Amino acid sequence: MSKASEPTPPANRAKRRPAARRKGRKSADLQLAENLQEQDLAAKAAHHTLAGTPLLGVRPADLLGAAGSLFKAVGKTPLQAGLHVGGYLKQLRDIVAGDSSVAPHPKDRRFADPAWHSNVFLRALMQSYLAGGRELNAFIEAADVDPLDKGRAQFVASLLVDALAPSNLLLTNPTALRKLVDTGGMNLVRGVQQFSSDLLHNRGLPSQVDSAPFKLGENIAASKGEVVFRHEMFELLQFAPTTPDVHARPLVMSPPQINKYYAIDLSPDKSLVQWIQDSGVQLFVISWRNPTAKQRDWGLSDYALCLDQAVEVARQITGSPDVNMWGSCSGGITLAAYLGWLAARGEGHKVASTSWAVCVLDMPAVFDDTTLGLFATPAALRAAKASSRRKGVLSGQDMARMFAWMRPNDLIWNYWVNNYLLGNKPPAFDILAWNSDTTRLPAQLHADYLDLIQQNPYSNPGALQIAGESIDMRQVKVGAYVIGGTTDHITPWQGCYGTARLFGEDSTFVLSNAGHLQSLVNPPGNPKSHFYAAAAAASDPQAWLQGAGERHDGSWWPHWRAWIQARSGDSRPAPKKLGSRKYPPLCAAPGSYVLER
């Protein structure tokens, strides 16, 4: 949270009051619980973002099928179910007798309030809830059903267990009850107001962020640059170098079509754009237009050809015969299609080297290892295509809603308690503000992405055509630097390692100890950051990790800076002006397309 948005701590305000007027002061326990909750929200901000986002809807029929999988587990193993019910009843007896050792995970902030442990009733309620959830999970794990049914049963069970947490109810949430007394009920008044606003403006989901403090072009997406080219599908931003000399070969970045480009240009201390500016690398970034139903026919081929237009503009402005390129997440999928198209046309010389951030090109690897893989049936794929084709777009709000229900404890109930029971505003974090600035996907691009799941064309030559050219990634010969995250829940790092292998054993693979977005937004200075880096020589990701050598403390950004500078050509004086006579500046960065809601 920026300093400007930090409230004066309530305890400090109370100290300034005369002793006789401190009746409304918050208790120490309440203050501790709220501080812990705020820290938890901050820690989760970068982990639980839409980013790569689910492209596949989970239909009511899928949820019913998942519930059916749970009943199937009971029907096939009734004895096992009975044993677990008996185990739960035994635990309840121990809980009532005060002999239970059941306790929440240390990182489970739902039960951080000391009253959950000091109050006999609340402790018994918490232990009964935790014991029931654990017995249910243990039963499903032991049930004699196939892995797909087991995964679906675990999914629907987690939805049920998360929803039934006693911390979600006012009368059994000690922090909310104390705040009700301390504020004279004003927390509920604010909670009702925020609930009403979310019903009207957020389709009933609790808001995850207070975006008001963040202004594009002022305190986020504020790096100095110009729009030097505008196409109906994108604007090309050229960023001003901050060094007296720059490298001759520019870097062209292809961000995801899902979300807006400025994840790489948040507050100055988190801005990868500013890091690149300070590295003497000439930087061009695509800012995709937010499509409407009128642009329903924009597909992967159209987006790949946009990259060629951006490369041509960057070459003309800098005078360089070739460029380096960067692809993040779904922007990397587009970059791979473009590289395959170039190779098929014999124009691979335009791109000298590539960087890939949290990008999986082996599509089954994404779905097989995530919750959405449980529902990626042919029928679900057809239904998802039909839905976006009918509407013309897949909306960002729909994707955000779907993603929230994939992780309801973090993305729904967490904010339910904060916003409605405690009456607090949602946190003000730049990462979450970016995440809430959603975009739409045109129906054709959505369908093309879903086809990649079935065809897996980057591993199966000839399965994909881009603008009439058959794609064979074996013909793509470029250097590659690939980043993955150990706790990435959207693009598993093992799949990212497969991307590095796609470009040969000399590719550099970097494994950061972070999640999806934190692997990208990873500025130096975090004492908890570390990474491994080595050539992608091993055929198996685990074998690579075992042989990756020493752990590097800190961010991977300086490591990548050395890599990209070595591949960016000779130094020359930095340009005094951006753009060129052919491509003059049109407006200042972040441009106009990024402002479209």
Secondary structure, DSSP 8 states (H G I E B T S, - for coil): --GGG----HHHHHHTS-GGG-TT---HHHHHHHHHHHHHHHHHHTTS--TT---S---HHHHHHHHHHHHHHHHH-HHHHHHHHHHHHHHHHHHHHT-------TT-GGG-STHHHHSHHHHHHHHHHHHHHHHHHHHHHHSSS-HHHHHHHHHHHHHHHHHT-GGGSGGG-HHHHHHHHHTTTHHHHHHHHHHHHHHHHSTTS------TT--BTTTBS---EEEEEE-SSEEEEEE---SSEEESS-EEEE--SSS-GGGGSSSGGG-HHHHHHTTT--EEEEEE----GGGTT--HHHHHHHHHHHHHHHHHHH--S-EEEEEETHHHHHHHHHHHHHHHTT-GGGEEEEEEES--SSHHHHHHTSGGGGG--HHHHHHHHHHHHHHSEE-HHHHHHHHHHHSHIIIIIHHIIIIIIS-------HHHHHHHS---EEHHHHHHHHHHHHH-TTTSTTS-EETTEE--GGG---EEEEEEETT-SSS-HHHHHHHHHHT-TT-EEEEESS-HHHHHS--TT-TT-EEEEEES-SSSHHHHHHTS-S-EES-SHHHHHHHHHTTS--EEE--SSSS-SSS---EETT-SGGG--
